[in-house]
Amino acid sequence: MELADRAVGFLLCCISLSIFTYCTFWVIILPFVDSDHFIHQYFLPQEYAIIIPVLAGVTLLCFLSVFIGSVMLKSKKKKA
């Protein structure tokens, strides 16, 4: 089981590093590259660099709020 946990952890680290590298290149380096360069075909338009993280953050906050609310309601029912 320990080997499977290590493999999953390694895979998650590789995926996270890939996403971080892609986003860093997209937001920091790509604006300094000419707009007619071929590398621009691999990236979304610059507006999505703000829209995607904001939507992800709002979605995460919504799920956390629902989870915390449901846990609080369940614990309140158990006390009564």
LINDA-V63289 format. One record per residue. N is the residue number from 1. RES is the residue in three letters. SS is DSSP state (H for helix, E for strand, C for the rest). Layout:
BEGIN
n = (N;N)
res = (RES;RES)
ss = (SS;SS)
END
This chain:
BEGIN
n = (1;2;3;4;5;6;7;8;9;10;11;12;13;14;15;16;17;18;19;20;21;22;23;24;25;26;27;28;29;30;31;32;33;34;35;36;37;38;39;40;41;42;43;44;45;46;47;48;49;50;51;52;53;54;55;56;57;58;59;60;61;62;63;64;65;66;67;68;69;70;71;72;73;74;75;76;77;78;79;80)
res = (MET;GLU;LEU;ALA;ASP;ARG;ALA;VAL;GLY;PHE;LEU;LEU;CYS;CYS;ILE;SER;LEU;SER;ILE;PHE;THR;TYR;CYS;THR;PHE;TRP;VAL;ILE;ILE;LEU;PRO;PHE;VAL;ASP;SER;ASP;HIS;PHE;ILE;HIS;GLN;TYR;PHE;LEU;PRO;GLN;GLU;TYR;ALA;ILE;ILE;ILE;PRO;VAL;LEU;ALA;GLY;VAL;THR;LEU;LEU;CYS;PHE;LEU;SER;VAL;PHE;ILE;GLY;SER;VAL;MET;LEU;LYS;SER;LYS;LYS;LYS;LYS;ALA)
ss = (C;H;H;H;H;H;H;H;H;H;H;H;H;H;H;H;H;H;H;H;H;H;H;H;H;H;H;H;H;H;H;H;C;C;C;C;C;H;H;H;H;H;C;C;C;C;C;H;H;H;H;H;H;H;H;H;H;H;H;H;H;H;H;H;H;H;H;H;H;H;H;H;H;H;H;H;H;H;H;C)
END
